[in-house]
Amino acid sequence: MADTETTSMKPGQAALVTEIEKTRADLARTIDAISDRVSPSRVAQRTSARIRQQLSQVDPLIAVPVALVAVSVTSYLVWRRLRK
């Protein structure tokens, strides 16, 4: 931040400079928070964490058939690609 000489300022100016510096610091924190929120890597981390959490809550009676279907479809696609 810019160096300010508060010794030669009037009391009202010093308070104004202090308020400006406080506002500038608040704005910097806000910009950092926004940057963190929209960062592609952070978005990917939050999304994968949310998916992991949702998958951990899946009922096993539903998860097993879904996993079998996924493996079957993947196997079919690999088989078809190898056949070409």
C-alpha positions in Angstrom: 0.0 0.0 0.0 1.1 3.6 -0.5 3.0 5.2 2.4 1.0 8.0 3.8 2.4 10.7 6.0 -0.2 11.2 8.8 2.1 13.7 10.7 1.4 16.6 8.3 -2.3 15.8 7.8 -5.2 17.3 9.6 -7.2 15.0 11.9 -10.0 14.7 9.4 -7.6 13.7 6.7 -5.9 11.1 8.8 -9.3 9.5 9.6 -10.1 9.6 5.9 -6.8 7.9 5.0 -7.4 5.3 7.6 -10.9 4.6 6.3 -9.5 4.4 2.7 -6.9 1.9 3.8 -9.5 -0.2 5.6 -11.8 -0.2 2.6 -8.9 -1.1 0.3 -8.0 -4.1 2.6 -11.6 -5.2 2.6 -11.8 -4.9 -1.1 -8.6 -7.0 -1.5 -10.1 -9.7 0.7 -13.3 -9.7 -1.3 -11.4 -10.0 -4.6 -9.3 -12.9 -3.2 -12.5 -14.7 -2.1 -14.1 -14.2 -5.5 -11.0 -15.4 -7.3 -10.9 -18.5 -5.1 -14.6 -19.1 -5.7 -14.3 -19.0 -9.5 -10.9 -20.7 -9.9 -11.4 -23.7 -12.2 -9.3 -25.9 -9.9 -11.3 -25.0 -6.8 -14.6 -25.5 -8.7 -13.4 -29.0 -9.7 -12.4 -29.7 -6.1 -15.7 -28.6 -4.7 -17.6 -30.6 -7.4 -15.6 -33.8 -6.8 -16.1 -33.4 -3.1 -19.8 -33.0 -3.5 -20.0 -36.0 -5.9 -18.0 -38.2 -3.4 -20.4 -37.2 -0.6 -23.5 -38.0 -2.6 -22.0 -41.3 -3.8 -21.2 -42.3 -0.2 -24.9 -41.8 0.7 -26.2 -44.1 -2.1 -28.1 -47.2 -1.0 -26.1 -50.3 -1.7 -29.2 -52.0 -3.1 -29.2 -49.4 -5.8 -25.4 -48.9 -6.2 -24.6 -52.5 -7.1 -26.9 -52.7 -10.1 -25.8 -49.3 -11.3 -22.2 -50.3 -11.0 -22.9 -53.5 -13.0 -24.6 -51.5 -15.7 -21.6 -49.1 -15.8 -19.1 -51.9 -16.1 -21.2 -53.7 -18.7 -21.5 -50.5 -20.9 -17.8 -49.8 -20.5 -16.9 -53.4 -21.4 -19.1 -53.3 -24.4 -17.6 -50.0 -25.6 -14.1 -51.3 -25.2 -15.0 -54.6 -27.0 -16.5 -52.7 -29.9 -13.5 -50.4 -30.2 -11.1 -53.4 -30.2 -13.2 -55.2 -32.8 -12.7 -52.4 -35.3 
